[in-house]
Amino acid sequence: MNQSFDFGRWWLLVKKHWYENQRKYTLSLVAIAGLLLAWFTFIMVLNPYEPIDPGMQFGTYYFGLFIVGCLFASLLFADLSSTSKGINYLSMPASHLEKLLCALLYSVVVFFVVYSAIFYLVELPMIKISNAIAHTHWSKLMYKSGNFHEAEVINVFVMPNRPAGVPNIFFYFLMTYFAIQAAFILGSVYFRKFNFIKTVISLILACAFLAFLVGQLFHSLMPSGNYYHGITSYSFFTNDDYENGKIVQLPEWIDGVLKLFIMYTFAPIFWVTTYFRLKEKEI
Protein backbone atom coordinates (compact mmCIF):
# COMPACT_ATOMS: atom_id res chain seq x y z
CA MET A 1 0.00 0.00 0.00
CA ASN A 2 1.18 3.51 -0.83
CA GLN A 3 2.18 5.24 2.42
CA SER A 4 1.88 8.72 0.96
CA PHE A 5 -1.18 10.90 1.37
CA ASP A 6 -4.17 10.21 -0.87
CA PHE A 7 -7.10 12.58 -0.42
CA GLY A 8 -9.75 10.14 -1.63
CA ARG A 9 -8.53 7.41 0.71
CA TRP A 10 -8.28 9.91 3.56
CA TRP A 11 -11.84 11.12 2.98
CA LEU A 12 -13.09 7.52 3.09
CA LEU A 13 -11.28 7.15 6.41
CA VAL A 14 -12.92 10.34 7.70
CA LYS A 15 -16.39 9.04 6.76
CA LYS A 16 -15.63 5.64 8.26
CA HIS A 17 -14.58 7.26 11.53
CA TRP A 18 -17.80 9.27 11.66
CA TYR A 19 -19.96 6.26 10.82
CA GLU A 20 -18.41 4.24 13.63
CA ASN A 21 -18.51 7.01 16.23
CA GLN A 22 -21.48 9.21 15.29
CA ARG A 23 -23.71 7.95 18.07
CA LYS A 24 -21.01 8.39 20.69
CA TYR A 25 -20.14 11.86 19.44
CA THR A 26 -23.78 12.94 19.31
CA LEU A 27 -24.40 11.82 22.87
CA SER A 28 -21.21 13.58 23.96
CA LEU A 29 -22.39 16.85 22.42
CA VAL A 30 -25.72 16.55 24.22
CA ALA A 31 -23.85 15.87 27.46
CA ILE A 32 -21.64 18.96 26.97
CA ALA A 33 -24.70 21.12 26.32
CA GLY A 34 -26.42 19.67 29.38
CA LEU A 35 -23.41 20.33 31.61
CA LEU A 36 -23.13 23.92 30.41
CA LEU A 37 -26.84 24.42 30.95
CA ALA A 38 -26.63 22.96 34.46
CA TRP A 39 -23.59 25.06 35.31
CA PHE A 40 -25.14 28.37 34.19
CA THR A 41 -28.34 27.46 36.03
CA PHE A 42 -26.33 26.75 39.19
CA ILE A 43 -24.64 30.16 38.89
CA MET A 44 -27.98 31.93 38.56
CA VAL A 45 -29.43 30.07 41.55
CA LEU A 46 -26.33 30.78 43.61
CA ASN A 47 -26.30 34.50 42.78
CA PRO A 48 -29.59 35.68 41.25
CA TYR A 49 -28.86 39.32 42.07
CA GLU A 50 -26.16 39.80 39.43
CA PRO A 51 -26.01 38.76 35.77
CA ILE A 52 -23.39 36.30 34.58
CA ASP A 53 -20.24 38.43 34.36
CA PRO A 54 -17.59 38.23 31.59
CA GLY A 55 -15.06 36.56 33.89
CA MET A 56 -17.45 33.69 34.54
CA GLN A 57 -18.13 33.31 30.82
CA PHE A 58 -14.41 33.23 30.05
CA GLY A 59 -13.65 30.78 32.85
CA THR A 60 -16.49 28.46 31.88
CA TYR A 61 -15.49 28.35 28.22
CA TYR A 62 -11.80 27.65 28.74
CA PHE A 63 -12.22 25.30 31.68
CA GLY A 64 -14.59 23.16 29.64
CA LEU A 65 -12.40 23.45 26.56
CA PHE A 66 -9.29 22.27 28.37
CA ILE A 67 -10.96 19.41 30.26
CA VAL A 68 -13.24 18.04 27.55
CA GLY A 69 -10.82 18.75 24.70
CA CYS A 70 -7.92 16.95 26.36
CA LEU A 71 -10.14 14.06 27.44
CA PHE A 72 -11.41 13.69 23.87
CA ALA A 73 -7.85 13.81 22.53
CA SER A 74 -6.77 11.04 24.89
CA LEU A 75 -9.47 8.76 23.46
CA LEU A 76 -8.59 9.26 19.78
CA PHE A 77 -6.35 6.21 19.57
CA ALA A 78 -8.14 4.16 22.20
CA ASP A 79 -8.11 1.14 19.86
CA LEU A 80 -4.35 0.87 20.36
CA SER A 81 -4.87 -0.08 23.99
CA SER A 82 -6.53 -3.33 22.92
CA THR A 83 -4.62 -6.07 21.12
CA SER A 84 -7.42 -7.11 18.77
CA LYS A 85 -8.63 -3.58 18.03
CA GLY A 86 -5.06 -2.31 17.76
CA ILE A 87 -4.10 -4.89 15.16
CA ASN A 88 -7.25 -4.08 13.20
CA TYR A 89 -6.50 -0.35 13.38
CA LEU A 90 -2.87 -0.65 12.32
CA SER A 91 -3.74 -2.98 9.45
CA MET A 92 -6.39 -0.63 8.10
CA PRO A 93 -5.61 0.24 4.43
CA ALA A 94 -4.64 3.84 5.09
CA SER A 95 -1.27 5.49 5.59
CA HIS A 96 -0.13 6.64 9.01
CA LEU A 97 -0.31 10.24 7.84
CA GLU A 98 -3.92 9.81 6.78
CA LYS A 99 -4.80 8.25 10.15
CA LEU A 100 -3.13 11.11 12.01
CA LEU A 101 -4.77 13.80 9.87
CA CYS A 102 -8.14 12.15 10.37
CA ALA A 103 -7.62 12.25 14.13
CA LEU A 104 -6.46 15.88 14.00
CA LEU A 105 -9.49 16.84 11.91
CA TYR A 106 -11.91 15.55 14.53
CA SER A 107 -9.96 16.55 17.63
CA VAL A 108 -8.47 19.91 16.65
CA VAL A 109 -10.87 21.35 14.06
CA VAL A 110 -14.28 19.70 14.43
CA PHE A 111 -14.26 19.51 18.22
CA PHE A 112 -13.13 23.12 18.62
CA VAL A 113 -15.75 24.47 16.21
CA VAL A 114 -18.60 22.35 17.60
CA TYR A 115 -17.70 23.03 21.24
CA SER A 116 -17.58 26.78 20.61
CA ALA A 117 -20.92 26.64 18.78
CA ILE A 118 -22.56 24.67 21.62
CA PHE A 119 -21.14 27.07 24.19
CA TYR A 120 -22.68 30.10 22.51
CA LEU A 121 -25.97 28.30 21.76
CA VAL A 122 -26.32 27.62 25.48
CA GLU A 123 -24.85 30.88 26.71
CA LEU A 124 -26.96 33.29 24.63
CA PRO A 125 -30.34 32.35 26.16
CA MET A 126 -28.81 31.84 29.61
CA ILE A 127 -27.37 35.37 29.58
CA LYS A 128 -30.81 36.76 28.69
CA ILE A 129 -32.43 34.75 31.47
CA SER A 130 -29.72 35.86 33.89
CA ASN A 131 -30.28 39.51 32.98
CA ALA A 132 -34.03 39.15 33.45
CA ILE A 133 -33.70 37.49 36.85
CA ALA A 134 -31.12 40.00 38.09
CA HIS A 135 -33.21 42.93 36.83
CA THR A 136 -36.28 41.58 38.64
CA HIS A 137 -34.37 41.43 41.94
CA TRP A 138 -32.89 44.88 41.33
CA SER A 139 -36.27 46.45 40.57
CA LYS A 140 -37.72 45.12 43.83
CA LEU A 141 -35.10 46.83 45.96
CA MET A 142 -36.54 49.66 48.01
CA TYR A 143 -33.40 51.78 47.72
CA LYS A 144 -31.97 51.31 44.27
CA SER A 145 -28.63 52.94 43.58
CA GLY A 146 -27.26 53.59 40.11
CA ASN A 147 -28.40 52.01 36.89
CA PHE A 148 -28.84 48.34 36.17
CA HIS A 149 -26.17 46.99 33.85
CA GLU A 150 -27.01 43.96 31.78
CA ALA A 151 -24.39 41.34 31.08
CA GLU A 152 -23.22 41.01 27.50
CA VAL A 153 -22.02 37.94 25.67
CA ILE A 154 -18.26 38.29 25.30
CA ASN A 155 -15.95 37.17 22.57
CA VAL A 156 -13.93 34.48 24.34
CA PHE A 157 -11.06 34.92 21.88
CA VAL A 158 -10.50 38.67 22.39
CA MET A 159 -9.82 40.29 25.74
CA PRO A 160 -12.48 43.01 26.33
CA ASN A 161 -11.47 46.59 27.10
CA ARG A 162 -7.84 45.78 26.39
CA PRO A 163 -5.58 48.84 26.86
CA ALA A 164 -3.16 49.73 24.10
CA GLY A 165 0.05 47.73 24.31
CA VAL A 166 -1.43 45.00 26.50
CA PRO A 167 -1.30 41.56 24.86
CA ASN A 168 -4.47 39.58 24.21
CA ILE A 169 -4.38 37.12 27.11
CA PHE A 170 -7.35 35.20 25.69
CA PHE A 171 -5.34 34.32 22.58
CA TYR A 172 -2.51 33.01 24.77
CA PHE A 173 -4.98 30.74 26.55
CA LEU A 174 -6.16 29.42 23.19
CA MET A 175 -2.64 28.66 21.98
CA THR A 176 -1.86 26.98 25.29
CA TYR A 177 -4.91 24.79 24.86
CA PHE A 178 -3.86 23.57 21.40
CA ALA A 179 -0.36 22.78 22.70
CA ILE A 180 -1.65 20.83 25.71
CA GLN A 181 -4.25 19.02 23.62
CA ALA A 182 -1.49 18.01 21.18
CA ALA A 183 0.41 16.53 24.12
CA PHE A 184 -2.64 14.42 25.01
CA ILE A 185 -2.91 13.25 21.39
CA LEU A 186 0.70 12.10 21.63
CA GLY A 187 -0.03 10.45 24.96
CA SER A 188 -2.93 8.50 23.46
CA VAL A 189 -0.42 6.84 21.09
CA TYR A 190 2.60 6.69 23.38
CA PHE A 191 0.91 5.17 26.44
CA ARG A 192 -1.09 2.00 26.03
CA LYS A 193 -2.96 2.02 29.35
CA PHE A 194 -4.25 4.93 31.42
CA ASN A 195 -2.91 7.36 28.84
CA PHE A 196 -4.91 10.34 30.18
CA ILE A 197 -3.55 9.99 33.72
CA LYS A 198 -0.02 9.26 32.52
CA THR A 199 -0.08 12.29 30.21
CA VAL A 200 -1.25 14.53 33.05
CA ILE A 201 1.59 13.26 35.27
CA SER A 202 4.11 13.72 32.44
CA LEU A 203 3.01 17.32 31.83
CA ILE A 204 3.16 18.13 35.55
CA LEU A 205 6.69 16.71 35.79
CA ALA A 206 7.77 18.58 32.64
CA CYS A 207 6.40 21.89 33.98
CA ALA A 208 8.03 21.29 37.37
CA PHE A 209 11.36 20.57 35.70
CA LEU A 210 11.10 23.69 33.55
CA ALA A 211 10.19 25.82 36.56
CA PHE A 212 13.18 24.44 38.47
CA LEU A 213 15.48 24.97 35.50
CA VAL A 214 14.51 28.62 34.96
CA GLY A 215 13.63 29.63 38.52
CA GLN A 216 16.36 27.85 40.43
CA LEU A 217 19.26 26.62 38.31
CA PHE A 218 19.49 29.52 35.85
CA HIS A 219 18.69 32.05 38.56
CA SER A 220 21.46 30.73 40.81
CA LEU A 221 23.99 31.21 37.99
CA MET A 222 22.97 34.84 37.45
CA PRO A 223 24.14 37.82 39.56
CA SER A 224 21.84 39.36 42.16
CA GLY A 225 18.71 40.63 40.46
CA ASN A 226 15.68 39.32 38.62
CA TYR A 227 14.21 38.90 35.19
CA TYR A 228 12.97 42.20 33.80
CA HIS A 229 10.71 41.70 30.77
CA GLY A 230 10.63 37.96 30.20
CA ILE A 231 13.66 35.70 30.17
CA THR A 232 15.52 37.69 27.51
CA SER A 233 16.20 40.68 29.79
CA TYR A 234 17.73 40.73 33.26
CA SER A 235 18.05 43.49 35.86
CA PHE A 236 20.99 43.14 38.24
CA PHE A 237 22.62 45.24 40.94
CA THR A 238 25.68 45.09 43.17
CA ASN A 239 26.11 45.72 46.90
CA ASP A 240 22.35 46.21 47.40
CA ASP A 241 22.46 49.30 45.19
CA TYR A 242 18.92 49.00 43.84
CA GLU A 243 18.75 52.51 42.38
CA ASN A 244 21.80 52.07 40.14
CA GLY A 245 20.90 48.66 38.82
CA LYS A 246 21.68 47.73 35.24
CA ILE A 247 19.60 45.91 32.65
CA VAL A 248 21.06 43.39 30.25
CA GLN A 249 18.81 42.57 27.33
CA LEU A 250 19.15 40.38 24.28
CA PRO A 251 18.22 41.83 20.87
CA GLU A 252 14.49 42.32 20.35
CA TRP A 253 14.39 39.91 17.41
CA ILE A 254 15.52 37.09 19.71
CA ASP A 255 12.69 37.92 22.09
CA GLY A 256 10.23 37.94 19.18
CA VAL A 257 11.48 34.63 17.79
CA LEU A 258 11.31 33.06 21.25
CA LYS A 259 7.70 34.21 21.72
CA LEU A 260 6.71 32.86 18.31
CA PHE A 261 8.43 29.57 19.09
CA ILE A 262 6.64 29.19 22.43
CA MET A 263 3.24 30.18 21.01
CA TYR A 264 3.12 28.34 17.71
CA THR A 265 5.56 25.43 17.60
CA PHE A 266 4.69 23.18 20.55
CA ALA A 267 1.49 21.82 18.99
CA PRO A 268 3.10 21.02 15.58
CA ILE A 269 6.07 19.41 17.34
CA PHE A 270 3.73 17.13 19.29
CA TRP A 271 1.77 16.32 16.10
CA VAL A 272 4.93 15.39 14.20
CA THR A 273 6.13 13.29 17.14
CA THR A 274 2.76 11.55 17.20
CA TYR A 275 3.16 10.68 13.51
CA PHE A 276 6.54 9.01 14.01
CA ARG A 277 5.33 7.27 17.16
CA LEU A 278 2.33 5.96 15.23
CA LYS A 279 4.63 4.63 12.50
CA GLU A 280 6.66 2.73 15.10
CA LYS A 281 3.66 1.50 17.06
CA GLU A 282 3.54 -2.23 17.66
CA ILE A 283 0.85 -4.29 19.37
Residue pairs with C-beta under 8 A, 6 or more apart in sequence:
1 93
1 95
2 95
3 95
3 96
3 97
4 95
4 97
5 95
5 97
5 98
5 101
6 95
6 98
9 93
9 94
9 95
9 98
10 94
10 98
10 101
10 102
13 92
13 94
13 98
13 99
13 102
14 102
14 105
17 102
17 106
18 25
28 72
29 114
29 118
32 64
32 68
32 115
32 118
33 118
33 121
33 122
35 64
36 60
36 64
36 118
36 119
36 122
36 123
37 122
37 126
39 60
40 52
40 60
40 122
40 123
40 126
40 130
41 126
43 52
43 56
43 130
44 52
44 126
44 129
44 130
44 133
48 133
48 134
48 137
49 134
49 137
49 138
50 134
51 127
51 130
51 131
51 134
51 149
51 150
51 151
52 126
52 127
52 130
52 151
53 151
54 151
54 152
54 154
54 160
57 123
57 127
57 153
57 154
57 156
58 154
58 156
58 170
60 119
61 116
61 119
61 156
62 156
62 173
62 177
64 115
64 119
65 112
65 115
65 177
66 177
66 180
68 115
69 107
69 111
69 112
69 115
69 177
69 181
70 180
70 181
70 184
70 196
70 199
71 184
71 196
72 107
72 111
73 107
73 181
73 182
73 184
73 185
73 188
74 184
74 185
74 187
74 188
74 195
74 196
74 199
75 188
76 103
76 106
76 107
76 185
76 188
77 89
77 103
77 185
77 188
77 189
77 278
78 188
79 85
79 86
79 88
79 89
80 86
80 89
80 90
80 188
80 189
80 192
80 281
80 283
81 192
81 193
81 195
83 283
86 281
86 283
87 283
89 99
90 281
90 283
92 99
94 102
96 275
96 278
96 279
97 275
99 278
100 271
100 274
100 275
100 278
103 185
104 185
104 271
107 181
107 185
108 178
108 181
116 156
119 156
120 153
123 153
124 153
127 151
127 152
127 153
130 151
131 150
131 151
134 148
134 151
135 148
135 150
138 144
138 148
139 148
154 160
156 170
157 170
157 171
157 174
158 168
158 170
158 171
159 166
159 168
159 169
159 170
159 171
162 168
172 263
175 263
175 264
175 267
178 267
179 266
179 267
179 270
180 203
181 267
182 266
182 267
182 268
182 269
182 270
182 271
182 274
183 199
183 202
183 203
183 266
183 270
184 195
184 196
184 199
185 270
185 271
185 274
186 199
186 270
186 273
186 274
186 277
187 195
187 196
187 198
187 199
187 202
188 195
188 199
189 274
189 277
189 278
189 281
190 277
191 198
191 199
214 231
222 234
222 236
223 236
223 238
224 236
224 237
224 238
225 234
225 235
225 236
225 237
225 245
226 234
226 235
227 233
227 234
227 235
228 234
228 235
228 247
228 249
229 249
230 255
230 258
230 259
231 258
232 249
232 250
232 254
232 255
232 258
233 247
233 248
233 249
233 250
233 255
234 247
234 248
234 249
235 245
235 246
235 247
236 245
236 246
236 248
237 244
237 245
237 246
